[in-house]
């Protein structure tokens, strides 16, 4: 939730950076979910 809000705010200034940030956030979110599921 916080990541999406941050991406929107930063997107106004640096769109390309936001795209990369969003991808990284999704990657980590998936990793955390996998770890949570396994644990």
Secondary structure, 3 states (H helix, E strand, C coil): CHHHHHHHHHHCCCHHHHHHHHHHHHHHHHHHHHHHHHC
